[in-house]
Amino acid sequence: MAEKLEFSSLSDQVYSYLRRQMNQGTMLPGSTIHIGDIATQLGISKTPLRDALIQLECEGYVEILPRKGVRVNKLRIQDVKNAYAAIGLVEAFIVTSCIDKITPRHIKELEELNETIISDIKKKDFSRLFSTNLQFHNVYLEISDNEPLKKFILPIKHRLYDFPRQNYISEWELNNCEEHRRVIGCLKTGDGEGAARILKDEHWSYEYQQAFIYSFYGFAK
């Protein structure tokens, strides 16, 4: 963890560094971060570190414990449930409000990304699954000029994949791609409401996806 950082936008770099440590499994859920130790290891003052930790706490990654340090939060079933509800509502709203701006170029990009995901799943290569899936959804999200909504859901999506996992479920991922295909079909015909229903009531529905969610995150039923 003795990684040295450049000094431009230092708090942002510290934030990215801590996120990277969580994703790589160096900082595990339930572990405690000692502010002084990390500041010393990185060769920085505590101020940019505290700024980064405040941002991480706002996004649900950590809990700042007065005079005790910082605890890395475990992802709870309620966190996942809340995340799915929030993402589903936002994506459904954006799709319906921007349906008239979706062009054949967007459709082509969606189809190509979905095929890339399917190909990777069949090869059991999950190394870029999250990033490609993020690109897929961003095709229509980026059409919206509602910047607060777009910024709101991105940290939530990352929170769902904050710690390293090796238990990707091919059946679930292929089901997601079939839902993608149906969303694309609605977008082709200008049916924003239809696309929104699939996104909100299936793709991002905790109840609809519950069995796979429990298996993926290892929650006890």
Summary of the structure (lengths in Angstrom):
residues: 221
radius of gyration: 19.1
end to end distance: 35.8
largest distance: 57.8
contacts: 630
relative contact order: 0.13
helix: 68%
strand: 5%
